[in-house]
Amino acid sequence: MTGQQLRRMDIWQTPEDLSILRRTDLEGLFETAADQAGRDIDISPYIRGGDPLDVQVTWVETRDYEDQNRRIPLPPEELRCSVPIGEIRTFLRREPRPKVLVFSTTDDRWVPVSASTQVRPQQVLLIDRQSGGYDPELGFNGSSTQAVESVAQSAELVPDADGTGADPGAGAETWVSLRAHLAETREEAESLVAAVERTVDIDPVMKAAIVGAAALHDVGKSHPVWQQALIALGEAPLEDGPFAKSPYRGRLQFMDGEGKRPSFRHELVSALMLRGAEGERAMAEVGVPAEGYDLCRYLVAAHHGIIRVHLQDPIVDGRSGRYLFGLKPGDTIPAIGGEPTAIDWELFRGGPGSWTDTSLTLLEKWGPFRLAYAEMLVRMADWRASARSHLEVTL
């Protein structure tokens, strides 16, 4: 049979079921908080169809990845195996139970996987090499209990590049004052906005909010809990504080007189400091018009990608109920140019005027793509300003 004959033949095909991405779905995916069951939103129906796909597994010394003061790169592709999800689930139920880790974006660390954990396509799972599960000739073999031979990696165990674990962005080559970092971030934002405007117009309100958010994004680092955690890493020239960055490496341990402050987020404190008369005055001083105040606060809160529409604490939400991103009832927050103020907890209770209500209004007005683009410009300005402290020392 010739190619022309084959081309004229009718071929029966079964159309693939596709999930239609509606605007409401897209806006739902814009949120980064976990769902009410504590799981990340599943995007696989929109990009992979309905067929089950594999996960990737690799064998390591899991204790290296559980060390919270250090970060080690993932093993490269050539050291991973693709395994059907069904086989992995069977492997996780095996006795003796294997030790397997998966990276939790909400906890910012590798956490154990159990038989009840929801395993998703294309996840990377780390199997402790003492748990077996590998055959040198067959590849993955869930029934094998033989220890897997260790393979040396070219990348050695390295310290956390940010030096702060769950609160990135505090690493530098020297102590950097908060005032200097905010000024440099504003300059970088102005430069980025000017570059973008060479090819496309930016709404004046959004432009002012982007630059204003860059100028104020880290004011929450002035909170005593954050400053104490940073200074605890190493000796600081206290007369130059408050600080935004430190030359010392290690995870920030957020504490107060009563103990740990779980999941403390400086960007939430920053957004709260921009509420009220003092906060509005600060935004006005950096050029944000009144109609851009809500957008400016939103960009400040979202610049690490943790807080967007819902203020859902990934670590303690639904458990103790005492904390919200390291803040608790009775706390005060620093004020810009004034005395510490009480937190307005009504902001987090839902309903008209709440954080979620305001964020949804912004999402409806600007759309997910413009909001995300504005976030990106603030984040890029932050990165570029942070790079200055490295360049000034190394040049």
N, C-alpha and C positions, 0 to 999 in steps of 0.2 A: 504494500500500500504506500502510495506516495504522500509527500507532505501536503500537497494540494487536496488530496482526498481526505486526509485527516482533518484538514482545516474546515472542510465542508460538513463534517459529521456533527450531529447533535450530541452534546454531552450533558447528561443529567447531573445537576449539582444541587446540593442542599445548602440553601443560604445560611450563612453564619448569623447566629443571634447576637445582636449588638445592643448595648445599653446606650440609649440616647441621652446625651448630656444636655439637660435643660438649664435655663438660667438659674433656677432655684437650686439645682444640683451643683452648679459651678460656684454659686455663692456659699453653699454649704461646705464645699471643699476649700474655700478660702480660709475657713477657720483652722487653726492649728491645735486647738485643745482636743483632748481625747473625748470619746463619746461617753455617755452616762455609765457604760460598763467598764470604763477605764482603758478602752482600746483605741488605737489610732484609726481614723476613718479609712476604710478600705477603698482604694482607687482602682483596684485591679479590674473590675467590670468595664471600666471605661477605656482601658489601654490594652487588655489582654484577651477580651472575649470571655466566654464562659468555661473554657477548657482548663482543667487543673494543670498547673505547671510545676516545675521542680523547685526545690530549694537548693542552696549551695552549702556544703558542709566542708569543714577542714579540721584537721587534728592538731591541737596545740597543747602547751602547758597552760591550763586555764588559770592557774594562780597568777601568771604574768598579767593577764587581762583583768583580774579582779583587784589588782593593786590600784587603789584610788588615787595615789599620788603620782602615778606614772601612766603614760600612754604608749602603747606599742602598735605599730601599723598592722593592718590586716594582712594575713598571708596573701601573696599574689594569686592571680587566676590559675596558674599552673599547679598550685597546691590545693585546689578545691575540687570537689566532686559534685556533680548535679545528681540529685536524688529525688524520686517522686515523693510527694508529700505523704502519701499513704504509708510508704516504707519508713519514713522518719517517725510517723506517729506510732507505728508498731515498735520501732526501736526504742522510743521513749518509754514504752510500757514494759520493756524487757526487764527481767530480773537477772542479776542485780541491776538496779536502775543506773543508767549511764549519767555522767555529769556533762551537761550541755549548757552553753551560754548563748544568749541572744542580746543584741544591743537595744537598750531601752532609751528612746529619745526623750521621754519624759523624766527619767531618772538620771540621764546623761552618764550611763555606765552600763557595763555588761552584767546581766542578771541571769539567774538559773532558769532553764526551761524545764517544765514538767509535762506530764502526759496531758494535763488539762489546759496547757498553754495553747493559744490559737496560733498555729504556724501558718505563714502565708507564702505565696509564691515569691521566689527570688530573694527571700531572706537569707542572710548568711548566718549559719549556726557554727559555733565553735565546740567541737567535741574534745573532751579531755583524752589525751592519747592513751591513758591507762584504762579507759572505758572500752577500748576496742572499736569494732564496727568497720574494720577495713581489712581487705585482702589484697596483697601486693599484685595479684594477677587479675582479680575480678573487680577491684575497686571497692565501693561500699558493700559491706556485708553485715547486716544488722545482727546476725547470730554469732559473729566472732567476738570473743572476749579477750583476745590477745592484744597486748599493748602495741600501739603503733609506733614505728620507728620515728624518732625525731628528725626533722629536716632543718638544717641550719638556714636561716634567712639572712639576706644581705643587710636588711634594716635591723639595727639593734634597738633594744629597749631604750626609749628616749623619754625625757620629762615631758609633761603636758606643755604644749607650746604656748598656751595662754597663761599657764601658771595659776589658773583659778578654777579649773574643773567646771562646775555647773554655772559659774558666773564669769564668762570669758571676757577678755578685753582689758585685763589689768596688768599684762606683761609688757615690760619695756627694758631698755638697757640702763635706765637711770630713773630716779624718782621724778615723776611728772605731776605738777600741781593741777588741780581740777580746773582752776581758772585758765591756765595755759592750754589744756586739752580742749576745753570748750571753745576758746578763741580760734584755735587751729582747725577744729572741726567745722566751725562756721565758715572760715576762709575756704576750706575744701569744698563745702556745699555750694558756696557762691561760684566757685570755679566750675564745678560739675554742671550746675544749672545753666551757666553761661555757655558751656560747650554744647549742651542739649539744645539750647535755643538757637543755635546756628542752623539747625535743620527743622525744628518744630517749635511751635509756640506752646508755652506753659501758661495755664490760667494764672493770673496775677495772685489770686488768693492761695492757690496751691504752691506757687513759687515761694511766697512769703512764709507759708507754713513749713515748707521743707527747710529753708534756711534757718527759720526760727527754731525748729525742732533740733537741728544740728547744733545750734548755739546753746541749747538747754538740755540736750538729751541725757546727760549724766549728772545733773544737779543732785539726783537722789544718792549719789555716792558720798555726799556730805553727811549722810545718816551715820550716827555714832556706831551702829552695829557694823556697817560696811567699812568705815574707817578703821575700827579696831581690828577687824579681820585682816585688812591689808597691812597695817602696821605690825601685826603680830608675825608676819613673815620675815621681818628683818628690821634693823635699826633705821629709823627715818629721821630726816632733818625736820623736826616737828614745827619749827618756826615757819616753814614754807607751806604747810598744809592749809586746807585739806587736799588730799592727793587723789589722782585718778589712776595712777599706774606705779608699779614698783619693779625694781630690777631683780627681786627675789622670786624664786619659783616655788610652787606648792599650791595645794588647793586652799581656797579661802574657807576658814571655819567660822561660820556665823554664830556668834554666841552673845548672850547678855548675862546679867547677874543671876538669871534663873535657869540658864542652860542653853541648849542649842536653839537656833532659829531656823527651822527646816525650810529649805527652798527659798531663801530670801532673795528677792529680785529688786535690784536698785532702780530698774526702769519703771516699776510700778510706783516707787516712792517719788521718782522724778515727775511722773504724770500727776500724782496727788499734790505735789508742791506747786503745780501750775494752776490749781484750782483756787478760787477766792480772789480777793482784790490784789494781794501781793503777786500771785501768779500771773494774773492778767496784766498787771503793770510790767512784769518781767517780759512777757511776750510782746507787749506793745513797744518796749524799749529796743527789742531786736527786730522790729518792723512787721510784726504780725497784726493784721487788722482784726477787729472784733469778730467778723464773720469767719475768721480762720482759726479761732482759739480751739474749738473742738478738734479740728484736723491736726493742729500742732500737738495737742495733748496725745491724740491717738498715735501719731508718728513717733513721739517720744516713748510711749509704752510699747510699741511694736518693733522697736529697732533691733531687738534680739530675736524676733520671731516667736516669742513665747506667749505674749499677751496680744490678742486681737479683739475678737468679738465677745467672748465669754471669759470672765476671770475665774478660771478653774485651776486651782492649785494641783499640779500633777502628783505631788507626793502625799499630802495629808488630806486632800479633799475627800469628804465622805468617811473619814476615820475619826480623828479627834475633834474636828470642828473648831479648834482653838486658834488656828493660824490661817492666814491667807497670804501666801508668798512671803512668809516670815513675819508678817504683821499680825498683831492680836488686839482685841478690844482693850482700851485704856492707853494704847500707844499714842505718842505724839510724833510728828514728823518735823524736820527742819523747815523753817520758812525762809523764803528769799527776802533778805533784808528786814527780818523781824524775829519775834519770839516763836519757838516751836508751837505748833497748832495741833489740835485734836483731829483725828481722822474722821471724815464724814462717811460712816459705814452705810448710810442709806444708798450711797452710790452703787453698792454691790448687791442690793436686795431685789433688783429687777423693777420693771415698771417704767413709766414715763420719767425721763431725765436720768435713768440709770446708765451705767457704763455700757451695758449691752444695747440698750435702746439707742444711745447716741452713736455707737459703732455701726449699728444696722442702718441708721439714718445716713451716715457717711458712706456706707457701702452702696446704698441706693442712689445717692447723689453722684458719687464719683465713679462707681463701678469697681469691680475687683482688680482690673488690670491697671487702672490709673493709681489706685491706692497702693497696689503692690510695687508699682514703678517708683512712687514717691518714697515708700519704705526703702527700696533699694538704693536710692540716691542718698538718703540719710545714712544708711549702713556703709555705703562706699566712702562717704565723707569721713565717717568714724574710722574706717580702716586706714584711709590715707593719712589722717592726722596721727593715728597710732604709729604708722610707719616712720614718721618724722623722728621720733625719739630713738629709733634704731639707727637711722641714717646719720643723724648728727654725731653719734658716737663713732660709727665705723668709717666715715669718710676721712 
